[in-house]
């Protein structure tokens, strides 16, 4: 049963089962000092398949050496997790896409939470993590 995951055991389980992650709102190499770039770069170096889904940068066709997708629903195949780098108020604008793609987990990065969206995702069978840094948790639990 889907839930909002906020306990250490639940976070550890999510992190240990990461293979393919779409990063919604990923930044480009030109913004390498921002979390929306260096967190997915870290994940890629750790062996996770990162699928870039930038919201801006329409001219960019590749990030981290991977082809860019403009919508989550354009990504072929299943996703373990969608890592969200969007302002809390902007997350609702991606709800339909998240529900259509149906990843196992939607992870809203540190400083990002939207309880209304989280409840709708959980009701649709998608686990949710809010207001946590995936890089920090991966470093802590992926061993």
C-alpha positions in Angstrom: 0.0 0.0 0.0 1.4 3.4 -1.0 2.2 5.9 1.7 4.1 9.1 2.6 7.5 7.8 3.6 9.1 9.7 6.4 10.8 7.0 8.5 14.4 5.9 8.2 13.6 2.3 7.3 11.3 3.4 4.6 13.8 5.9 3.2 16.6 3.3 3.3 14.4 0.8 1.4 13.6 3.4 -1.4 17.3 4.3 -1.7 18.5 0.8 -1.8 16.1 -0.1 -4.7 17.1 2.8 -7.0 18.0 1.8 -10.5 16.3 4.3 -12.8 15.4 7.9 -11.8 13.9 10.7 -13.8 14.9 14.1 -12.6 12.1 16.6 -13.1 13.6 20.1 -13.2 17.2 19.0 -13.7 19.6 21.8 -14.5 22.4 21.7 -17.1 26.2 21.5 -16.7 26.2 25.4 -16.9 24.4 25.3 -13.5 26.7 22.7 -12.0 26.8 24.5 -8.6 23.1 24.0 -8.1 21.5 21.0 -6.4 19.3 20.3 -9.4 22.5 19.4 -11.3 24.9 18.1 -8.7 22.4 15.7 -7.0 21.6 13.9 -10.3 25.3 14.0 -11.2 26.1 12.3 -7.9 23.4 9.6 -8.6 24.8 8.9 -12.0 28.3 8.5 -10.6 26.8 6.1 -8.0 25.5 3.9 -10.8 21.9 5.0 -10.9 20.4 5.5 -14.4 19.4 9.2 -14.5 16.8 10.3 -17.1 16.9 14.1 -17.5 13.6 16.0 -17.7 14.4 19.7 -17.6 11.6 22.3 -17.4 13.6 25.0 -19.0 16.5 25.0 -21.5 14.6 24.1 -24.7 17.7 24.1 -26.7 19.4 21.4 -24.6 19.2 17.8 -26.0 21.5 16.1 -23.5 22.4 16.4 -19.9 24.9 14.1 -18.1 25.5 12.4 -21.4 21.8 11.2 -21.5 19.1 12.3 -23.9 16.6 14.8 -22.5 12.9 14.2 -22.3 10.5 17.1 -22.2 7.7 15.2 -20.4 7.7 12.3 -18.0 5.2 10.5 -20.2 7.7 10.6 -23.1 10.1 8.4 -21.2 9.9 4.8 -22.4 9.8 2.1 -19.7 9.3 2.1 -16.0 10.8 4.4 -13.4 11.8 3.6 -9.8 11.6 7.2 -8.8 10.9 10.7 -10.0 13.2 13.2 -8.2 11.4 16.6 -8.2 13.3 19.9 -8.3 10.4 22.3 -8.6 9.0 25.0 -6.4 6.3 23.6 -4.1 3.6 25.7 -5.8 4.8 24.3 -9.2 4.5 20.6 -8.3 0.8 20.5 -8.8 1.3 21.4 -12.4 3.1 18.1 -12.9 0.4 15.9 -11.1 -1.3 14.6 -14.2 2.1 13.6 -15.7 3.2 11.9 -12.5 0.0 10.0 -12.2 0.2 8.9 -15.9 3.8 7.8 -15.6 3.2 6.1 -12.2 6.7 5.7 -10.9 7.1 3.7 -7.7 8.1 6.8 -5.7 7.9 10.6 -6.2 10.7 12.2 -4.2 10.4 16.0 -3.5 13.8 17.4 -2.7 14.9 19.3 0.4 12.7 22.3 0.8 10.0 21.0 -1.4 6.7 19.6 -0.2 3.1 19.7 -1.4 0.7 17.8 0.9 -2.2 18.0 -1.5 -0.2 16.5 -4.4 1.3 13.9 -2.1 -2.1 12.7 -1.0 -3.3 12.4 -4.6 -0.1 10.4 -5.5 -0.6 8.1 -2.5 -4.2 7.6 -3.4 -3.0 6.5 -6.9 -0.6 3.9 -5.4 2.6 6.0 -5.6 4.9 6.3 -2.5 6.0 9.9 -1.7 9.0 11.4 0.1 8.9 15.1 0.8 11.5 17.7 1.9 14.6 15.4 1.9 17.7 15.4 -0.2 18.1 12.3 -2.2 21.9 12.6 -2.3 22.2 12.9 1.4 19.9 9.9 2.0 21.6 7.8 -0.7 25.0 8.5 0.9 23.5 7.4 4.3 21.6 4.3 3.2 22.9 2.9 -0.1 25.8 0.9 1.3 
